[in-house]
Amino acid sequence: MNVRHLARVASTCALLAGSVLATSTAASAQAPTSGCPHGFFLWSVAEHLADGYHLALIVDDPRSGVQSFGQAGNGDGWVCAHLLGVTENGRSLYEFFDDVLPASSK
């Protein structure tokens, strides 16, 4: 199972469990120097954990076994997020990758 599929499955499960989801823009003076793929934005794991985005924590955790672009998460508290769409009940569905790309790859 690839990371993209895992992210979609886990995100869908979170929605079905009734997690409260919120949209976000990522910005902080403490943002990492690594980058995200085109179309993704930096997402603070800690900031959104209380909103039910546990998958972001799993993607960032180097011990989880989830890999982004062939690398384990770096555990820096940031991931790359991409809004896939909005469900029929108005909740946002995101895809996550760890922010493992060099900043120059953006």
C-alpha positions, -999 to 999 in steps of 0.1 A, spaced: 0 0 0 15 33 -10 16 65 12 -10 83 -10 -35 54 -7 -28 51 31 -34 88 35 -67 87 17 -79 56 37 -69 71 70 -84 105 62 -116 89 52 -117 69 85 -111 100 105 -141 117 87 -163 87 94 -153 87 131 -167 122 133 -134 141 137 -137 178 137 -117 191 107 -107 226 98 -89 241 69 -56 257 75 -28 278 60 6 269 73 28 298 83 53 303 111 86 318 119 96 282 130 88 266 96 113 240 84 138 246 57 127 214 38 100 216 12 68 203 -1 58 191 -36 41 216 -59 5 221 -49 11 212 -12 15 236 18 33 233 51 10 221 79 18 222 116 11 187 131 7 201 167 -16 228 156 -40 204 139 -38 174 162 -66 186 184 -88 189 152 -85 152 146 -57 151 120 -38 121 136 -27 109 102 -4 140 99 14 128 131 18 93 117 33 106 84 57 128 103 68 101 128 101 84 117 91 52 136 57 48 119 69 29 89 52 54 65 75 68 39 72 99 18 93 99 -14 112 68 -1 121 84 32 107 80 67 92 111 84 117 135 99 98 141 131 100 179 129 63 185 135 55 196 100 40 178 70 29 188 35 -8 189 30 -30 191 -1 -68 196 0 -84 168 -20 -119 181 -16 -148 186 6 -172 157 16 -210 159 13 -212 169 50 -188 199 44 -157 184 60 -123 188 43 -103 158 31 -65 162 29 -36 142 16 -3 143 36 34 138 29 63 145 51 83 177 43 113 157 32 120 174 -1 148 200 -3 135 235 -2 148 241 -37 125 214 -51 94 234 -44 
